[in-house]
Amino acid sequence: MKQYILFFSLLMNVLVCAQSQREIYNNSVKAYEAKDYITFLKLTQTLDSIRPFHPTFTYNLASAYALNGQADESLTVLKRLVLMNNTTEFEKDTDFQSIQNTEGFKAVLALKTAQNTLIANAQKAVTLSENALHPEGLTYLKKTKTWLASSIYKRKIVSFDSKTGVCADWLKTDDMLSVFALKADAKEDYLWVATSAMPEMENFSNAVEGKAAILKVNIKTQQIVKRYTLEGNHVFGDIYVTKNNVVYISDSAKPMLYKIENDAIEPFVSFENDGFNLQGITMNDKEDQLFVADYLKGIALVDMKTLSKTWLKFPEGTIGKGIDGLVFYKDKLIAVQNGVTPIRLTQFNLNKSQSEIETYRILDNNRPEFDEPALATIVGNKLYFFANSPWKAYDKNAVLDLTKVKNPELYYLEF
């Protein structure tokens, strides 16, 4: 645990933590240093329940179990830690001395090594011509056979040739924010666009911080016909448009789902008491069940009749952390997990009622080409996504270093 105390201040910047959480952590460190391991365990259990999958809290929880002679519990948490990030070094930590010679510990080390296995099923479709685009989402308009990509950095939507990758501006206005998800309605009359102010976008200013808008765009005229906004700080990341043209929106700044119906945006389902950072959103074919990914916690299912929520359980050998893009396809949930190491694409197979995950399959894993793939879209029997997003190419002031940026690469998986 020692090294993770040193890096705690950096890791805590991932989320703004409540004062009580910091106090609990500080008290847990004091208990550890005083070798009061019973108190250390109680406090780390509390922290893990408040903030699941936190790298420091998870590590410390495994340590606390081992120090209290609870080997099975420690090994279970170590497995979770490895599935989160298989580069975490714990092998020589004396906190785990009591279990280091067990078969269970050896199995965890084997799992850590197995996570490095290269699985390569997706194929590259095309490389886009615009270097600094920083794409996030994409969609395909079947009527006009037009591919569209969103841009975080350039604050616009581009069309691109699927064979040559040549880009052209499709929609760009001076007041548009960073563009995330793109979804057309069933008739492809309108394109629904999720936009949010990001420090990484060109010409960002504090005046727009926390702003977000859903745009309704006439596809034929390529003109914005309406903007839907809400007061407060929001990051609209993904959207889903039903067959009846109801639009559902996930907010990663405030854990809330919204919907646009009857030409008005309003709260739909709150995750403020049990969620953290909402990302990808999708629905089953009947559109009676909605699935939303929480970047820290996993996947929640919302029953559209009762609006009740259920957090899906994950099979042994996988976790739900770090899911960005989420797509439903033939009784399956396809997840883009860019918040884990190594990055992977995972297929979660649902039961007949589509209410539980039965099994899973890793589609792609540990590919050097994949550098934060994000949202994905299904076209026919293929899943398309951009393999590389230059989030790591921004400096601490959110200035993009173009020397570190590769042209966007579009990949596809065939089912």
C-alpha positions as CSV (number, residue, x, y, z in Angstrom):
1,M,0.0,0.0,0.0
2,K,2.9,2.4,0.7
3,Q,3.4,3.6,-2.9
4,Y,-0.3,4.4,-3.3
5,I,-0.4,6.7,-0.3
6,L,2.2,8.8,-2.1
7,F,0.2,9.0,-5.3
8,F,-3.2,9.6,-3.7
9,S,-3.3,13.3,-4.3
10,L,-2.8,12.8,-8.0
11,L,-5.4,10.0,-8.3
12,M,-8.0,12.0,-6.4
13,N,-8.0,14.6,-9.1
14,V,-10.0,12.1,-11.3
15,L,-13.1,13.1,-9.4
16,V,-13.9,16.0,-7.1
17,C,-14.2,14.1,-3.8
18,A,-16.3,15.1,-0.8
19,Q,-14.6,16.4,2.3
20,S,-15.9,13.4,4.3
21,Q,-14.3,11.0,1.7
22,R,-10.9,12.7,2.2
23,E,-11.3,12.5,5.9
24,I,-12.1,8.8,5.8
25,Y,-9.1,8.2,3.6
26,N,-6.8,10.2,5.9
27,N,-8.1,8.3,8.9
28,S,-7.5,5.0,7.1
29,V,-3.9,6.0,6.5
30,K,-3.4,6.8,10.1
31,A,-4.9,3.5,11.1
32,Y,-2.6,1.7,8.7
33,E,0.5,3.5,10.0
34,A,-0.6,2.6,13.6
35,K,-1.0,-1.0,12.5
36,D,-4.6,-0.9,13.5
37,Y,-5.6,-3.1,10.7
38,I,-9.1,-3.8,11.8
39,T,-10.0,-0.1,11.6
40,F,-8.0,0.2,8.4
41,L,-10.2,-2.5,6.8
42,K,-13.5,-0.9,8.0
43,L,-12.5,2.5,6.6
44,T,-11.3,1.1,3.2
45,Q,-14.5,-0.9,2.9
46,T,-16.4,2.4,3.4
47,L,-14.3,4.1,0.8
48,D,-14.8,1.3,-1.7
49,S,-18.5,1.5,-1.3
50,I,-18.5,5.3,-1.8
51,R,-16.2,5.3,-4.8
52,P,-15.9,1.9,-6.5
53,F,-13.0,1.0,-8.7
54,H,-10.8,3.8,-7.5
55,P,-7.2,2.5,-8.0
56,T,-6.0,3.6,-4.5
57,F,-9.1,2.4,-2.6
58,T,-9.2,-0.9,-4.4
59,Y,-5.5,-1.6,-3.8
60,N,-5.8,-0.6,-0.1
61,L,-8.9,-2.8,0.3
62,A,-6.9,-5.8,-1.0
63,S,-4.1,-4.9,1.4
64,A,-6.5,-4.5,4.3
65,Y,-8.1,-7.9,3.8
66,A,-4.6,-9.6,3.6
67,L,-3.4,-7.8,6.7
68,N,-6.6,-9.1,8.6
69,G,-6.0,-12.7,7.5
70,Q,-8.9,-12.7,5.0
71,A,-7.1,-14.3,2.1
72,D,-10.1,-15.1,-0.1
73,E,-11.5,-11.6,0.1
74,S,-8.0,-10.1,-0.6
75,L,-7.6,-12.3,-3.7
76,T,-11.0,-11.4,-5.0
77,V,-10.1,-7.7,-4.8
78,L,-6.7,-8.3,-6.4
79,K,-8.5,-9.9,-9.3
80,R,-10.6,-6.8,-9.7
81,L,-7.5,-4.6,-9.5
82,V,-5.8,-6.6,-12.2
83,L,-8.9,-6.4,-14.5
84,M,-8.8,-2.6,-13.9
85,N,-5.1,-2.2,-14.6
86,N,-2.8,-5.1,-15.1
87,T,0.3,-2.8,-14.8
88,T,-0.3,-2.3,-11.1
89,E,2.6,-3.6,-9.1
90,F,1.7,-5.5,-6.0
91,E,3.8,-8.6,-6.2
92,K,6.5,-7.6,-3.7
93,D,4.4,-5.6,-1.3
94,T,4.9,-7.1,2.1
95,D,1.2,-6.3,2.9
96,F,0.4,-9.5,0.9
97,Q,3.1,-11.6,2.5
98,S,0.5,-13.9,4.1
99,I,-0.9,-14.9,0.7
100,Q,2.1,-14.6,-1.7
101,N,2.8,-18.4,-1.7
102,T,-0.8,-19.5,-2.2
103,E,-2.3,-21.0,-5.3
104,G,-4.8,-18.2,-5.4
105,F,-2.1,-15.5,-5.5
106,K,-0.4,-17.4,-8.3
107,A,-3.7,-17.5,-10.2
108,V,-4.0,-13.7,-9.8
109,L,-0.5,-13.3,-11.3
110,A,-1.4,-15.6,-14.1
111,L,-4.5,-13.4,-14.8
112,K,-2.3,-10.4,-14.8
113,T,-0.1,-11.9,-17.5
114,A,-3.1,-13.2,-19.5
115,Q,-4.4,-9.6,-19.7
116,N,-1.5,-8.8,-22.0
117,T,-2.8,-11.3,-24.6
118,L,-3.3,-9.7,-28.0
119,I,-6.7,-10.2,-29.4
120,A,-7.2,-8.6,-32.8
121,N,-10.5,-9.0,-34.6
122,A,-11.3,-5.4,-35.7
123,Q,-9.9,-4.3,-39.0
124,K,-9.0,-0.8,-40.2
125,A,-11.4,0.7,-42.7
126,V,-9.9,4.0,-43.5
127,T,-7.6,6.8,-42.2
128,L,-9.2,10.3,-42.2
129,S,-7.4,13.2,-43.8
130,E,-7.9,15.7,-41.1
131,N,-5.2,15.4,-38.5
132,A,-6.5,17.6,-35.7
133,L,-10.1,16.5,-35.9
134,H,-10.2,14.6,-32.6
135,P,-13.3,12.6,-33.4
136,E,-15.5,11.1,-30.7
137,G,-18.7,9.8,-32.4
138,L,-19.8,8.9,-35.8
139,T,-22.9,7.8,-37.8
140,Y,-23.9,6.7,-41.2
141,L,-26.8,8.2,-43.2
142,K,-28.1,5.4,-45.3
143,K,-30.3,7.6,-47.5
144,T,-27.5,9.7,-48.8
145,K,-24.7,7.2,-48.1
146,T,-22.9,9.8,-46.0
147,W,-20.5,9.1,-43.2
148,L,-20.3,11.8,-40.5
149,A,-17.8,12.2,-37.7
150,S,-17.9,14.6,-34.7
151,S,-15.0,16.7,-33.6
152,I,-14.0,17.6,-30.0
153,Y,-11.2,19.9,-30.9
154,K,-12.5,21.6,-34.0
155,R,-16.1,22.0,-32.7
156,K,-17.7,20.7,-35.9
157,I,-19.2,17.8,-37.9
158,V,-17.4,16.5,-40.9
159,S,-18.4,14.1,-43.7
160,F,-15.7,11.7,-45.0
161,D,-15.2,9.4,-47.9
162,S,-15.2,5.8,-46.6
163,K,-12.6,4.8,-49.2
164,T,-10.2,7.7,-49.3
165,G,-10.8,9.3,-45.8
166,V,-11.0,12.8,-47.3
167,C,-13.0,15.0,-45.0
168,A,-15.2,18.0,-45.7
169,D,-17.0,20.3,-43.2
170,W,-20.6,19.2,-42.9
171,L,-21.7,21.5,-40.1
172,K,-19.7,24.2,-38.4
173,T,-20.9,27.3,-36.6
174,D,-19.0,29.9,-34.5
175,D,-21.1,29.0,-31.4
176,M,-20.9,25.3,-31.6
177,L,-19.2,23.5,-28.8
178,S,-17.2,20.2,-28.8
179,V,-19.3,17.6,-30.6
180,F,-19.8,14.2,-29.1
181,A,-22.6,11.8,-30.2
182,L,-24.4,11.9,-33.6
183,K,-27.7,10.1,-34.1
184,A,-30.3,10.4,-36.9
185,D,-34.0,9.7,-36.5
186,A,-35.6,6.7,-38.2
187,K,-36.5,8.6,-41.3
188,E,-33.2,10.5,-41.4
189,D,-35.0,13.8,-41.5
190,Y,-33.0,15.1,-38.5
191,L,-29.6,14.6,-37.0
192,W,-29.5,14.9,-33.2
193,V,-26.1,16.1,-31.9
194,A,-24.7,16.1,-28.4
195,T,-22.4,19.1,-27.8
196,S,-20.6,20.2,-24.6
197,A,-18.0,22.8,-23.7
198,M,-14.6,21.2,-23.2
199,P,-11.3,22.9,-22.3
200,E,-9.7,20.9,-25.1
201,M,-11.8,22.6,-27.9
202,E,-10.5,25.5,-29.9
203,N,-11.2,28.9,-28.5
204,F,-12.4,27.6,-25.2
205,S,-13.2,30.3,-22.6
206,N,-14.4,30.3,-19.0
207,A,-17.6,31.9,-20.2
208,V,-18.8,28.7,-21.7
209,E,-17.6,26.3,-19.0
210,G,-20.2,23.8,-18.1
211,K,-22.4,24.6,-21.1
212,A,-24.0,21.9,-23.1
213,A,-26.6,21.6,-25.8
214,I,-28.5,19.1,-27.9
215,L,-28.8,20.2,-31.5
216,K,-31.6,19.3,-33.9
217,V,-30.2,19.5,-37.4
218,N,-32.2,19.3,-40.6
219,I,-30.2,16.8,-42.6
220,K,-31.3,18.0,-46.0
221,T,-30.4,21.7,-45.4
222,Q,-27.6,21.0,-42.9
223,Q,-29.0,23.7,-40.7
224,I,-29.6,23.8,-36.9
225,V,-33.3,24.1,-36.4
226,K,-33.4,24.0,-32.6
227,R,-31.0,23.9,-29.5
228,Y,-32.0,22.3,-26.3
229,T,-30.1,23.5,-23.2
230,L,-30.3,23.2,-19.4
231,E,-29.1,25.4,-16.6
232,G,-26.1,24.2,-14.6
233,N,-23.0,22.3,-15.5
234,H,-23.4,19.5,-18.0
235,V,-21.5,17.3,-20.4
236,F,-23.9,15.6,-22.8
237,G,-21.9,12.7,-24.1
238,D,-24.2,10.2,-25.8
239,I,-27.7,10.1,-27.1
240,Y,-30.2,7.5,-28.3
241,V,-33.1,8.3,-30.7
242,T,-36.1,5.9,-30.6
243,K,-38.3,4.9,-33.5
244,N,-40.9,7.4,-32.2
245,N,-38.3,10.2,-32.2
246,V,-37.9,10.5,-28.4
247,V,-34.3,11.4,-27.6
248,Y,-32.5,10.1,-24.5
249,I,-29.3,11.8,-23.3
250,S,-26.6,10.8,-20.9
251,D,-24.8,13.4,-18.8
252,S,-21.3,12.7,-17.5
253,A,-21.0,15.8,-15.4
254,K,-24.3,15.3,-13.5
255,P,-25.3,11.6,-13.3
256,M,-28.7,12.1,-14.9
257,L,-30.6,10.8,-18.0
258,Y,-32.6,13.4,-19.9
259,K,-35.1,13.1,-22.6
260,I,-36.5,15.3,-25.4
261,E,-40.1,14.7,-26.1
262,N,-42.9,17.0,-27.3
263,D,-40.2,19.5,-28.2
264,A,-38.9,19.9,-24.7
265,I,-35.9,18.6,-22.7
266,E,-36.5,17.3,-19.2
267,P,-35.0,15.0,-16.6
268,F,-35.8,11.3,-17.2
269,V,-34.0,9.1,-14.6
270,S,-31.7,10.3,-11.9
271,F,-28.5,8.5,-11.0
272,E,-27.5,11.1,-8.4
273,N,-27.7,8.6,-5.5
274,D,-26.1,5.6,-7.2
275,G,-24.1,6.8,-10.2
276,F,-21.0,8.7,-11.0
277,N,-20.2,9.3,-14.6
278,L,-22.7,8.3,-17.3
279,Q,-21.4,7.5,-20.7
280,G,-22.7,5.3,-23.5
281,I,-26.5,4.8,-23.9
282,T,-28.4,2.3,-25.9
283,M,-31.7,0.4,-26.1
284,N,-32.9,-3.1,-27.0
285,D,-34.8,-3.7,-30.3
286,K,-38.2,-3.4,-28.6
287,E,-37.1,-0.2,-26.9
288,D,-38.6,-1.3,-23.6
289,Q,-35.2,-1.5,-21.9
290,L,-32.5,1.2,-21.8
291,F,-28.9,0.5,-21.0
292,V,-26.5,3.1,-19.8
293,A,-22.8,2.8,-18.9
294,D,-21.4,4.4,-15.8
295,Y,-17.6,4.9,-16.3
296,L,-16.9,3.8,-12.8
297,K,-19.6,1.4,-11.9
298,G,-20.7,-0.6,-14.9
299,I,-24.0,-0.9,-16.8
300,A,-27.5,0.0,-15.5
301,L,-30.7,-1.3,-17.0
302,V,-33.7,1.0,-17.0
303,D,-37.1,-0.6,-17.4
304,M,-39.0,1.8,-19.6
305,K,-42.4,0.9,-18.2
306,T,-41.6,1.2,-14.5
307,L,-38.4,3.4,-14.8
308,S,-36.9,1.1,-12.2
309,K,-33.1,0.6,-12.3
310,T,-31.0,-2.5,-12.1
311,W,-27.2,-2.6,-12.0
312,L,-26.1,-5.6,-14.1
313,K,-23.7,-8.1,-12.6
314,F,-20.6,-9.1,-14.5
315,P,-19.4,-12.7,-15.0
316,E,-16.2,-13.9,-13.4
317,G,-13.2,-12.7,-15.3
318,T,-14.5,-9.3,-16.4
319,I,-15.6,-6.0,-15.0
320,G,-17.8,-3.1,-16.0
321,K,-15.3,-0.3,-15.3
322,G,-14.2,2.1,-18.0
323,I,-17.1,1.7,-20.5
324,D,-17.4,4.6,-22.9
325,G,-19.3,3.5,-26.0
326,L,-22.2,1.1,-25.6
327,V,-24.2,-0.5,-28.4
328,F,-27.0,-3.1,-28.4
329,Y,-26.9,-5.7,-31.1
330,K,-28.9,-9.0,-31.3
331,D,-29.1,-9.7,-27.5
332,K,-25.6,-8.4,-27.0
333,L,-24.1,-5.3,-25.4
334,I,-20.9,-4.3,-27.2
335,A,-18.8,-2.1,-24.9
336,V,-15.8,0.0,-25.7
337,Q,-13.7,-0.1,-22.5
338,N,-11.1,2.6,-22.7
339,G,-10.9,3.2,-18.9
340,V,-9.0,0.0,-18.2
341,T,-5.5,-1.2,-19.0
342,P,-5.2,-2.8,-21.4
343,I,-8.0,-1.2,-23.5
344,R,-10.5,-3.7,-24.8
345,L,-13.8,-4.2,-26.6
346,T,-16.1,-6.6,-24.8
347,Q,-19.2,-8.4,-25.9
348,F,-21.6,-9.0,-23.1
349,N,-24.2,-11.7,-24.0
350,L,-27.6,-11.2,-22.4
351,N,-30.2,-13.7,-21.4
352,K,-33.5,-14.2,-23.2
353,S,-35.2,-11.4,-21.2
354,Q,-32.2,-9.2,-21.8
355,S,-32.1,-8.4,-18.1
356,E,-28.9,-10.1,-17.1
357,I,-25.4,-10.7,-18.5
358,E,-24.8,-14.5,-18.9
359,T,-21.4,-14.7,-20.6
360,Y,-18.9,-12.4,-22.3
361,R,-16.3,-12.5,-25.0
362,I,-13.3,-10.2,-25.5
363,L,-13.4,-9.0,-29.0
364,D,-10.2,-6.9,-29.1
365,N,-7.6,-6.6,-26.4
366,N,-4.2,-4.9,-25.9
367,R,-3.9,-3.6,-29.4
368,P,-1.2,-1.0,-29.9
369,E,-3.4,0.8,-32.4
370,F,-6.1,1.5,-29.9
371,D,-5.6,4.8,-28.0
372,E,-8.8,5.7,-26.3
373,P,-11.5,4.5,-28.8
374,A,-14.8,6.1,-27.7
375,L,-18.3,5.9,-29.2
376,A,-19.3,3.3,-31.7
377,T,-22.1,2.7,-34.2
378,I,-23.7,-0.3,-35.9
379,V,-24.1,-0.3,-39.6
380,G,-25.6,-3.6,-40.9
381,N,-23.6,-6.3,-39.2
382,K,-20.5,-4.2,-38.5
383,L,-19.5,-2.1,-35.5
384,Y,-17.6,1.0,-36.5
385,F,-15.5,3.2,-34.1
386,F,-12.4,5.5,-34.2
387,A,-9.5,3.6,-32.7
388,N,-7.5,6.7,-31.6
389,S,-8.5,9.9,-29.8
390,P,-5.7,12.3,-28.9
391,W,-6.8,13.0,-25.3
392,K,-3.2,12.3,-24.2
393,A,-1.8,14.8,-26.7
394,Y,-3.2,17.8,-24.7
395,D,-0.9,19.4,-22.1
396,K,-2.0,20.4,-18.6
397,N,-3.5,23.6,-20.0
398,A,-5.6,21.6,-22.6
399,V,-3.4,22.8,-25.5
400,L,-3.1,20.2,-28.2
401,D,0.4,19.2,-29.3
402,L,-0.1,18.4,-33.0
403,T,3.3,16.6,-33.1
404,K,1.7,13.9,-30.9
405,V,-1.5,13.5,-33.0
406,K,-2.1,10.7,-35.5
407,N,-4.7,11.0,-38.1
408,P,-8.0,9.4,-37.0
409,E,-8.3,5.7,-37.9
410,L,-11.7,4.2,-38.4
411,Y,-12.0,0.5,-37.5
412,Y,-14.8,-2.0,-37.8
413,L,-15.8,-5.4,-36.3
414,E,-17.9,-7.8,-38.3
415,F,-20.5,-10.0,-36.5
